[in-house]
């Protein structure tokens, strides 16, 4: 396995924090948990935190550890405003991703699933 379980990027002139996952296993969950804790704890809550999570390369698969990490991250700093867009491969099953967004995550911020990254970015940038 590559050392990179996800690729972090800034999009839209730094307005969006993007994570493109190569793997969503236990190693990815551990690294992303640390990343999310640091991101949320240092975020200036006067600005919106716009997150884009791309699961296409990981075939929309979520490990139990990844679901737990996502749940914990969703409860971190509920005072931080923003939105989360999740991009999935429409050719693969995304049942676990829908379950995560609908039933596992804390309902602290708007979130939506997309099969197209450009549409996800446009939605994140809407006022």
Secondary structure, 3 states (H helix, E strand, C coil): CCCCCEEEEEECCCCEEEEEECCCCHHHHHHHHHHHHHHHHHCCCCCCEEEEEECCCCCCCCCHHHHHHHHHHHHCCCCCCEEEEEECCCCCCCHHHHHHHHHHCCCCCEEEEECCHHHHHHHHHCC
